Amino acid sequence: MASAAEILTPRATEGALSPESVVVRFAGDSGDGMQLTGGQFTLSTALAGNDLATFPDFPAEIRAPQGTLFGVSAFQINFGSSDITTAGDAPDVLVAMNPAALKTNVKDLKPGGLIIADTGEFTKRNLEKAKYEVSPLEDGSLGQWRVLSFDISQLTMDSVKPFGLGNKEALRCKNMWTLGLALWMFDRSREPIIAWLKAKFAKAPELAEANIAALNAGHAYGETAEIGAEGITLPQYSLAAAPQPQGLYRTITGADSIAYGLVAGAQLAQLPMFYGGYPITPASAVLHSLSKLKEFGVTTFQAEDEIAAIASAIGASYAGQLGVTCSSGPGIALKGEAMGLAIMTELPLVIVNVQRGGPSTGLPTKTEQSDLYQAVYGRNGDAPLPVIAARSPADAFECAIEACRIATQYMTPVILLSDGYIANAAEPWKVPDVSSFAPFPVAFMEQAQEGGLMPYARDEKLKRPWIKPGTPGLMHRIGGIEKAQNSGHIDYSPANHQAMTDIRRNKVAGVANSIPDQTVEQGAAGGKLAVVGWGSTFGPIHQAVKRARAKGQDVSHIHIRHIWPMPNNLGDLLKSYDKILVPEMNTGQLKTVLRDQYLVDARPLNKTSGQPFRIAEIEAAIEELLK
Amino acid sequence: MNDMTPPQKMTAKDWETDQEVRWCPGCGDYAILKAVQRTLPEIGARPENTVFVSGIGCSSRFPYYVESYGFHTIHGRAPAVATGVKLANPELDVWIITGDGDALSIGGNHTMHVLRRNLNCQILLFNNEIYGLTKGQYSPTSREGTKSPSTPYGSVDHPAKPAAFALGAGARFVARGFDVSKNLPDVLKAAYAHKGAAFVEIFQNCIVYNKDVFEDFAAPKGAEDRQLWLKDGEPMLFGSDKTGGVKGIALDRENLCLKVVDVLDGDWQAAGVIVHDVRNRSIAHMLVEMPFGAFPMALGVLYDDPAPSFEEGVIAQNEAAAKGKTPDLQKLLSLGQTWVVGPETEAADAGSAGSGHEL
């Protein structure tokens, strides 16, 4: 892979080498609209046919004090002509809208990378806020990078002058000016952005026009400028479209993907969906997305708290709809008791956990995979439930369907693990053919069994019947107290509790018989080293293994979707490798489960900085183990 | 389909289950269970369409003993579960059975919100001013100074008043009764007839841990003087000539509060006795706060002024939002800014811009 240093040296540009991929990071004040800029740049990039991955990184505060180090909001995109699976390691280009953005992000920039800075914001006051004594643009401290600095603020003001905006409003267009420049640099079309601005500001056409003018001005600046202290001209990159299978594509975030997957799952089960939710970062986007989809038989209910959110979903499942709830770690903790109720009453329920950094409030806007123990083990009593984990925004669609299938086919709550990275990131998605998914229609019990109603009688999968209130002749009572086998009456007897505990365990364990065998993503089944991951570490593991294999190393990548129960063949598969490496954004949770389940020497590679793995970090760990 | 046609006229017996009732002998819950089982056939309820949802506590065992659908949930969360049930199937008659601890301590939040939202359901709060199932600790409705295993020197906190809490939370129906009262079925009927959340506080005698705590007004002897049974359109009268005179409740206009007045020769108008208007929210606020002792205990329907229910609103909005739209999932997935990768890769299709599904 070409580094930015290579791209930017005169030799490389002379040779007109097109890089395989480029990483750009937009960083600014949390009020500067960086997420918007990044989002729109992503859209244009996707439309240009590049493969891409993004990583939005923003502070927990909605509007942190202006110019401060902790108020910096960043959006990174990695795009190119090859198969992109991560948001990239070190950026090739950093757009810094103020000194704080430069300070917090520049250390990540590749040596020789390009800094684009807005000198208009490098004021004495802002430098102080960013704890710079002297402007880094002037003291030579940025020597290892290439710096293009110009007064974006003033240029923006000039470009929107004809629209008579106030200073503050005019400066708000800065992000569009910057976007225009970035679009020029990477040869992206402005058309979709212009259409989007017109729609966004339909009620304030002067704002639409001002933003479009700023966008065009930034673009024109790139085209005509002869700038830079050393006479550097702006480099223009041209990236070929990534080869992709034929079909219709769109970009999708994990939040939308989960919402659509749940809708698809409910349709395949032929059930209306009830979604009980309570606002929490970073899970709220799923609630927002579903709230717009009433025509799909979706009822959304913003409950008074996390407990009411899951309790109402359980009530809806009891009444015959597909109950769904979604939250993040702290909210999931509150739902624990109700999950036990769903396990005890054996009602279908889908619980989505968009994980964030913990414990407690932790890092609401940062990503982590540290709720695996909570999902698998985190309830009172022996309370097993199936757990599945999505690896990417696009994968989340299928995982949501799978969660609905297991919940309704086994009468059990199911946890679907996502994370903040998957929820917020966008990636190109080949729109699936909905008819390609096998339906799993639910049959409610309408008539009692021979010999009388048995609400806790079981089929061969140990599933009990689903009986909706409103069905004549099948009145019965359920609850959280241990119940007798078959009749479901209250029963505290020792033999019955033993039997029911076994049944609940065996039912969930039996889900393994309905899931595909574990496959190997890259490399052979068996060999020197397996890198085993789950969830959103897919991208960096994939790239690290790819690089290691390109160097001739015997390493394979296994990525587990079904965390509990695990695929039937997983134990044998893992034992066919000499060594097992488990990279996780936690302190080693999957590692523990693998060791427990299979007595294998799974070795952890852990990161809990709130940032995704870098490819290089995993690559180094592979090197180390294969030494 | 099942063809179990129910008998023409059901009786209380038809609403009994085969489960052994497991409350302490003499518990007030028995009387409430009987009152409910007597009421259900009279209001024309259908077992298959009736759901009893409860939380945790002695009272919450109730659903096991009613021959209908029943869900014994977790502590304090019955209103939340019931909300899901009712939104999923608004045709069901939903009864919430709860206690003073369940509804006002651990589940206070849900009680507030189910009332505020006005979910169409009946909420029967069995208030015995004690935690029974956990063996006698004081509860949020226990009177100040209540001695219990957790408060051996007496409780120091002020009690919550369930009816006042309900009204404050926005309830559109607030009533009171007590376990052995012959009027309880009438209160339950009124609650059932009310469309929206109907809150009924039922004083219940816990004979083991808080015996006879309501005897001061519930005892048959002297009941006339200590119970004010409210009836819509009728003057607020209590007492009798046999027991020291007929009295009434009047408005103290100077202090803007209620007062007890003597009614002479049946002329309650002259005494300024208030005619009960179940729609008068201001008077209802005074009735739920009326201190027992100086005043009789206000019982019956204190307030009843229906408003549109939560599930009606949700369903109407769902329907309006869905109107004219086809639930085409394939189309939904293909919305927004899309592009086509094909043999002629060039085709970048801006898709249906402004679809509301942008990044």
HADDOCK unambig.tbl for C-alpha pairs under 7 A between the chains (distance, minus, plus):
assign (segid A and resid 39 and name CA) (segid B and resid 359 and name CA) 6.34 0.50 0.50
assign (segid A and resid 47 and name CA) (segid B and resid 339 and name CA) 6.24 0.50 0.50
assign (segid A and resid 47 and name CA) (segid B and resid 348 and name CA) 6.21 0.50 0.50
assign (segid A and resid 196 and name CA) (segid B and resid 354 and name CA) 6.91 0.50 0.50
assign (segid A and resid 199 and name CA) (segid B and resid 354 and name CA) 5.97 0.50 0.50
assign (segid A and resid 244 and name CA) (segid B and resid 341 and name CA) 6.90 0.50 0.50
assign (segid A and resid 245 and name CA) (segid B and resid 341 and name CA) 6.91 0.50 0.50
assign (segid A and resid 246 and name CA) (segid B and resid 341 and name CA) 4.69 0.50 0.50
assign (segid A and resid 246 and name CA) (segid B and resid 342 and name CA) 4.68 0.50 0.50
assign (segid A and resid 247 and name CA) (segid B and resid 340 and name CA) 5.62 0.50 0.50
assign (segid A and resid 247 and name CA) (segid B and resid 341 and name CA) 5.22 0.50 0.50
assign (segid A and resid 247 and name CA) (segid B and resid 342 and name CA) 6.25 0.50 0.50
assign (segid A and resid 248 and name CA) (segid B and resid 338 and name CA) 6.81 0.50 0.50
assign (segid A and resid 248 and name CA) (segid B and resid 339 and name CA) 5.86 0.50 0.50
assign (segid A and resid 248 and name CA) (segid B and resid 340 and name CA) 4.48 0.50 0.50
assign (segid A and resid 248 and name CA) (segid B and resid 341 and name CA) 6.36 0.50 0.50
assign (segid A and resid 249 and name CA) (segid B and resid 338 and name CA) 5.37 0.50 0.50
assign (segid A and resid 249 and name CA) (segid B and resid 339 and name CA) 5.13 0.50 0.50
assign (segid A and resid 249 and name CA) (segid B and resid 340 and name CA) 5.80 0.50 0.50
assign (segid A and resid 250 and name CA) (segid B and resid 337 and name CA) 6.10 0.50 0.50
assign (segid A and resid 250 and name CA) (segid B and resid 338 and name CA) 4.41 0.50 0.50
assign (segid A and resid 250 and name CA) (segid B and resid 339 and name CA) 6.34 0.50 0.50
assign (segid A and resid 294 and name CA) (segid B and resid 318 and name CA) 5.54 0.50 0.50
assign (segid A and resid 294 and name CA) (segid B and resid 321 and name CA) 6.23 0.50 0.50
assign (segid A and resid 294 and name CA) (segid B and resid 322 and name CA) 5.46 0.50 0.50
assign (segid A and resid 295 and name CA) (segid B and resid 321 and name CA) 7.00 0.50 0.50
assign (segid A and resid 295 and name CA) (segid B and resid 322 and name CA) 4.12 0.50 0.50
assign (segid A and resid 295 and name CA) (segid B and resid 325 and name CA) 6.24 0.50 0.50
assign (segid A and resid 295 and name CA) (segid B and resid 326 and name CA) 6.62 0.50 0.50
assign (segid A and resid 295 and name CA) (segid B and resid 327 and name CA) 5.40 0.50 0.50
assign (segid A and resid 296 and name CA) (segid B and resid 327 and name CA) 4.96 0.50 0.50
assign (segid A and resid 304 and name CA) (segid B and resid 113 and name CA) 6.89 0.50 0.50
assign (segid A and resid 308 and name CA) (segid B and resid 77 and name CA) 6.82 0.50 0.50
assign (segid A and resid 308 and name CA) (segid B and resid 80 and name CA) 4.94 0.50 0.50
assign (segid A and resid 311 and name CA) (segid B and resid 77 and name CA) 6.78 0.50 0.50
assign (segid A and resid 311 and name CA) (segid B and resid 80 and name CA) 5.50 0.50 0.50
assign (segid A and resid 311 and name CA) (segid B and resid 81 and name CA) 4.82 0.50 0.50
assign (segid A and resid 312 and name CA) (segid B and resid 80 and name CA) 4.96 0.50 0.50
assign (segid A and resid 312 and name CA) (segid B and resid 81 and name CA) 4.39 0.50 0.50
assign (segid A and resid 312 and name CA) (segid B and resid 82 and name CA) 6.89 0.50 0.50
assign (segid A and resid 312 and name CA) (segid B and resid 83 and name CA) 5.76 0.50 0.50
assign (segid A and resid 312 and name CA) (segid B and resid 84 and name CA) 3.98 0.50 0.50
assign (segid A and resid 313 and name CA) (segid B and resid 84 and name CA) 5.77 0.50 0.50
assign (segid A and resid 314 and name CA) (segid B and resid 81 and name CA) 6.40 0.50 0.50
assign (segid A and resid 314 and name CA) (segid B and resid 84 and name CA) 6.99 0.50 0.50
assign (segid A and resid 315 and name CA) (segid B and resid 81 and name CA) 4.35 0.50 0.50
assign (segid A and resid 315 and name CA) (segid B and resid 82 and name CA) 6.04 0.50 0.50
assign (segid A and resid 315 and name CA) (segid B and resid 84 and name CA) 4.38 0.50 0.50
assign (segid A and resid 315 and name CA) (segid B and resid 85 and name CA) 4.55 0.50 0.50
assign (segid A and resid 316 and name CA) (segid B and resid 84 and name CA) 4.36 0.50 0.50
assign (segid A and resid 316 and name CA) (segid B and resid 85 and name CA) 4.72 0.50 0.50
assign (segid A and resid 316 and name CA) (segid B and resid 88 and name CA) 5.15 0.50 0.50
assign (segid A and resid 318 and name CA) (segid B and resid 85 and name CA) 6.88 0.50 0.50
assign (segid A and resid 319 and name CA) (segid B and resid 85 and name CA) 5.29 0.50 0.50
assign (segid A and resid 319 and name CA) (segid B and resid 88 and name CA) 6.04 0.50 0.50
assign (segid A and resid 319 and name CA) (segid B and resid 89 and name CA) 6.44 0.50 0.50
assign (segid A and resid 321 and name CA) (segid B and resid 88 and name CA) 6.34 0.50 0.50
assign (segid A and resid 431 and name CA) (segid B and resid 333 and name CA) 6.43 0.50 0.50
assign (segid A and resid 431 and name CA) (segid B and resid 334 and name CA) 6.44 0.50 0.50
assign (segid A and resid 434 and name CA) (segid B and resid 330 and name CA) 5.99 0.50 0.50
assign (segid A and resid 446 and name CA) (segid B and resid 1 and name CA) 6.26 0.50 0.50
assign (segid A and resid 446 and name CA) (segid B and resid 2 and name CA) 6.59 0.50 0.50
assign (segid A and resid 447 and name CA) (segid B and resid 2 and name CA) 5.88 0.50 0.50
assign (segid A and resid 469 and name CA) (segid B and resid 48 and name CA) 6.33 0.50 0.50
assign (segid A and resid 469 and name CA) (segid B and resid 49 and name CA) 6.51 0.50 0.50
assign (segid A and resid 469 and name CA) (segid B and resid 69 and name CA) 5.99 0.50 0.50
assign (segid A and resid 470 and name CA) (segid B and resid 48 and name CA) 4.78 0.50 0.50
assign (segid A and resid 470 and name CA) (segid B and resid 49 and name CA) 4.64 0.50 0.50
assign (segid A and resid 470 and name CA) (segid B and resid 92 and name CA) 6.85 0.50 0.50
assign (segid A and resid 471 and name CA) (segid B and resid 48 and name CA) 5.76 0.50 0.50
assign (segid A and resid 472 and name CA) (segid B and resid 2 and name CA) 6.43 0.50 0.50
assign (segid A and resid 472 and name CA) (segid B and resid 4 and name CA) 6.87 0.50 0.50
assign (segid A and resid 472 and name CA) (segid B and resid 48 and name CA) 4.99 0.50 0.50
assign (segid A and resid 473 and name CA) (segid B and resid 2 and name CA) 6.99 0.50 0.50
assign (segid A and resid 473 and name CA) (segid B and resid 4 and name CA) 6.22 0.50 0.50
assign (segid A and resid 473 and name CA) (segid B and resid 48 and name CA) 6.77 0.50 0.50
assign (segid A and resid 475 and name CA) (segid B and resid 48 and name CA) 6.07 0.50 0.50
assign (segid A and resid 475 and name CA) (segid B and resid 67 and name CA) 6.77 0.50 0.50
assign (segid A and resid 475 and name CA) (segid B and resid 68 and name CA) 5.12 0.50 0.50
assign (segid A and resid 475 and name CA) (segid B and resid 69 and name CA) 4.82 0.50 0.50
assign (segid A and resid 476 and name CA) (segid B and resid 68 and name CA) 6.57 0.50 0.50
assign (segid A and resid 476 and name CA) (segid B and resid 69 and name CA) 5.23 0.50 0.50
assign (segid A and resid 476 and name CA) (segid B and resid 70 and name CA) 6.40 0.50 0.50
assign (segid A and resid 477 and name CA) (segid B and resid 63 and name CA) 6.91 0.50 0.50
assign (segid A and resid 477 and name CA) (segid B and resid 64 and name CA) 5.97 0.50 0.50
assign (segid A and resid 477 and name CA) (segid B and resid 69 and name CA) 5.76 0.50 0.50
assign (segid A and resid 477 and name CA) (segid B and resid 70 and name CA) 4.37 0.50 0.50
assign (segid A and resid 477 and name CA) (segid B and resid 71 and name CA) 5.78 0.50 0.50
assign (segid A and resid 478 and name CA) (segid B and resid 70 and name CA) 6.27 0.50 0.50
assign (segid A and resid 478 and name CA) (segid B and resid 71 and name CA) 5.09 0.50 0.50
assign (segid A and resid 478 and name CA) (segid B and resid 72 and name CA) 6.17 0.50 0.50
assign (segid A and resid 479 and name CA) (segid B and resid 71 and name CA) 5.43 0.50 0.50
assign (segid A and resid 479 and name CA) (segid B and resid 72 and name CA) 4.24 0.50 0.50
assign (segid A and resid 479 and name CA) (segid B and resid 73 and name CA) 5.42 0.50 0.50
assign (segid A and resid 480 and name CA) (segid B and resid 72 and name CA) 6.58 0.50 0.50
assign (segid A and resid 480 and name CA) (segid B and resid 73 and name CA) 6.00 0.50 0.50
assign (segid A and resid 480 and name CA) (segid B and resid 74 and name CA) 6.85 0.50 0.50
